[in-house]
Amino acid sequence: YYDANLEKNALLIRTDSALGSGKQLFVYFYGQDEFMVGGIVIRFGKTLEYRLWVCSTFYTVFPTTPSTATEKLWIITIDRTAGVRLIVHCNGEEVLNTVISAKTCNWRNWNHWTKDIEKILFRSSWDTASEYYKLQPLPSKVTHIWCKYDGMYLSGYSRGVHNYSSLSQAETQCSTRNDCGGVTYEPYTGYYTLRRGTDLRKSPSKEISWKKCPNIIPY
């Protein structure tokens, strides 16, 4: 078990599995005294499907198709402002936003989800896709975070000045541009550059990119 207060943090999980590999991301959620609250399974079959543990007994295709990139960053958050809502982002795009209730679950113990989530468990025999995880504190005012992607780049420069000496400058400027999809650091120039592209690509020169993960915190 790992301490993971999902009432105050978003859960970030990176995978690097191809469609059709048969691998799956499998994480359980637990409350106090290791009481199982729920969990999520993401299966890499011919299509990406998910199943909510202690809610559904079947797999469902994501309502929004996740990124086609092999390397994915999943962001999982819980919203309790009105009932229980599970929100999943993949590479910065919201792919699932669902209420967990008697109407949406066919598991009789679905109300376990109403308990606070304080621990997580990756069962190694079943979780074959997760590369690593970390917790991201939920911001109190901002509505997005910047997600980092090592060894990836975004194509094309934004118009006008696009080279900056610091990441914070580049992120601030990118937020004001209509043609900026993210920031790519160029180790060969030492600049953080504004990029038009939004699809991440593997970098042969070990570039690093950042993209907004918008609206991961519902208000």
C-alpha positions in Angstrom: 0.0 0.0 0.0 1.1 3.6 -0.7 -0.2 6.6 1.2 -2.1 8.6 -1.4 -4.8 11.0 -0.2 -6.9 11.5 -3.3 -9.1 14.0 -1.4 -6.2 16.5 -1.6 -4.1 15.1 -4.5 -4.4 14.1 -8.1 -2.9 10.7 -9.0 -0.5 10.8 -12.0 0.4 7.5 -13.6 2.7 7.1 -16.7 2.3 4.1 -19.1 4.2 3.1 -22.2 2.1 0.3 -23.6 0.8 -0.1 -27.2 -2.8 -0.9 -28.2 -3.3 -4.6 -28.5 -0.5 -5.4 -26.0 -3.0 -6.8 -23.6 -1.4 -4.9 -20.7 -3.5 -3.1 -18.1 -3.2 -0.3 -15.6 -4.7 -1.6 -12.4 -4.9 0.5 -9.2 -7.0 -0.1 -6.1 -8.2 2.7 -3.8 -8.4 2.2 -0.1 -9.7 4.1 2.9 -9.0 3.9 6.6 -7.9 0.5 8.0 -7.2 -0.7 4.4 -10.9 -0.7 3.6 -11.4 -1.0 -0.2 -13.1 2.0 -1.6 -12.8 1.4 -5.4 -10.3 1.4 -8.2 -9.8 1.7 -11.9 -8.5 -0.7 -14.6 -7.4 0.6 -18.0 -7.0 -2.2 -20.6 -4.8 -1.9 -23.7 -6.7 -4.1 -26.0 -7.7 -3.3 -29.6 -9.1 -0.2 -28.1 -8.5 1.5 -24.7 -11.2 0.5 -22.3 -11.8 1.1 -18.6 -13.5 -0.5 -15.7 -14.4 1.0 -12.3 -13.7 -1.4 -9.5 -16.5 -1.7 -6.9 -18.8 -0.1 -9.5 -18.9 -1.9 -12.8 -18.5 -5.6 -13.8 -17.7 -4.8 -17.4 -15.3 -2.8 -19.5 -16.4 0.4 -21.4 -14.7 2.3 -24.2 -13.7 5.8 -23.1 -16.3 8.5 -24.2 -13.4 10.5 -25.5 -10.7 8.6 -27.4 -7.3 8.9 -25.5 -4.1 10.0 -27.2 -2.6 7.7 -29.8 0.9 8.2 -28.4 2.3 5.1 -26.8 3.7 7.0 -23.8 0.8 8.3 -21.8 0.4 10.4 -18.7 -2.9 9.6 -16.9 -4.3 12.0 -14.3 -7.0 10.7 -12.0 -8.9 13.0 -9.7 -11.9 12.6 -7.4 -14.5 15.4 -7.1 -17.0 15.3 -4.2 -18.7 18.7 -4.6 -21.9 16.9 -5.6 -21.9 13.2 -5.0 -18.8 11.3 -6.2 -17.3 12.0 -9.6 -14.2 10.3 -11.1 -12.3 12.4 -13.7 -9.5 11.0 -15.9 -7.2 12.9 -18.2 -4.8 11.4 -20.7 -1.9 13.5 -22.0 -3.7 16.7 -21.1 -7.1 15.8 -22.5 -10.2 14.9 -20.4 -11.3 11.4 -21.5 -13.6 10.4 -18.7 -15.8 12.4 -16.3 -18.4 10.2 -14.7 -20.6 10.2 -11.6 -20.4 7.1 -9.4 -23.9 6.3 -8.1 -26.5 3.6 -8.0 -27.6 4.6 -11.5 -24.2 4.3 -13.1 -22.9 1.2 -11.1 -24.1 -2.4 -11.2 -22.0 -3.3 -8.2 -24.1 -3.5 -5.0 -21.3 -2.1 -2.8 -20.8 1.0 -5.1 -21.3 3.3 -2.1 -17.8 2.3 -0.8 -16.7 5.1 -3.2 -18.3 7.6 -0.8 -15.4 6.9 1.7 -12.3 9.1 1.7 -9.4 7.6 -0.4 -6.2 7.5 1.6 -4.1 4.7 0.1 -3.6 3.0 -3.3 -2.3 -0.4 -4.3 -0.8 -1.6 -7.6 -1.2 -5.3 -7.7 1.9 -6.4 -9.6 0.4 -9.6 -11.0 -2.4 -7.6 -12.7 -0.9 -4.1 -13.1 1.4 -4.7 -16.1 1.3 -1.2 -17.7 2.1 1.3 -15.0 5.7 2.7 -15.3 5.6 5.0 -12.3 3.2 7.2 -10.3 3.3 10.4 -8.3 0.8 12.6 -6.5 0.1 16.2 -7.6 -1.4 18.5 -4.9 -4.7 19.9 -6.0 -4.4 23.6 -6.6 -6.8 25.8 -4.7 -7.2 28.5 -7.3 -5.6 27.7 -10.6 -7.5 25.4 -12.9 -4.6 23.7 -14.6 -1.2 22.3 -14.0 1.7 21.8 -16.5 2.6 18.2 -17.2 6.2 17.3 -17.9 7.2 14.8 -20.6 10.8 13.7 -20.6 12.3 12.7 -24.0 9.4 14.3 -26.0 9.0 17.3 -28.2 6.2 19.3 -29.8 6.5 20.3 -33.4 6.8 23.9 -34.9 7.5 27.2 -33.2 4.9 29.7 -32.2 4.8 33.0 -34.1 6.9 35.9 -32.9 9.4 35.5 -30.0 9.5 31.9 -29.0 12.8 31.4 -27.1 12.9 31.9 -23.3 15.6 31.4 -20.8 13.3 30.0 -18.0 10.4 27.6 -17.9 8.2 30.0 -15.9 8.6 32.7 -18.6 7.8 30.2 -21.4 4.7 28.9 -19.6 3.4 32.4 -18.9 3.9 33.4 -22.5 2.4 30.2 -23.8 -0.8 30.9 -21.8 -1.3 34.2 -23.7 -0.8 32.7 -27.2 -3.6 31.3 -29.4 -1.0 29.3 -31.4 0.9 27.7 -28.4 0.3 24.1 -27.7 3.1 23.8 -25.1 6.8 24.3 -24.3 9.8 22.3 -25.4 13.2 22.6 -23.8 16.1 22.3 -26.3 19.2 21.0 -24.5 21.3 21.9 -27.6 20.3 25.7 -27.3 19.5 25.9 -23.7 16.1 27.6 -24.5 12.5 26.8 -23.5 10.7 27.2 -26.7 7.0 27.9 -27.5 5.6 25.2 -29.8 2.5 25.1 -32.0 2.1 21.3 -31.9 0.0 19.5 -29.4 0.9 15.9 -30.2 4.0 14.6 -28.3 6.7 13.0 -30.3 9.8 11.1 -29.2 12.9 13.2 -29.2 16.3 11.8 -30.5 18.0 14.8 -28.8 16.5 14.2 -25.3 14.3 17.3 -25.4 11.7 17.8 -22.6 8.2 19.2 -23.1 5.4 20.6 -21.0 1.7 20.8 -21.8 -1.2 22.1 -19.9 -3.5 19.6 -18.3 -6.6 21.8 -18.3 -9.5 21.7 -16.0 -8.4 18.7 -14.0 -9.9 20.3 -10.9 -13.6 20.9 -11.2 -15.1 23.9 -9.3 
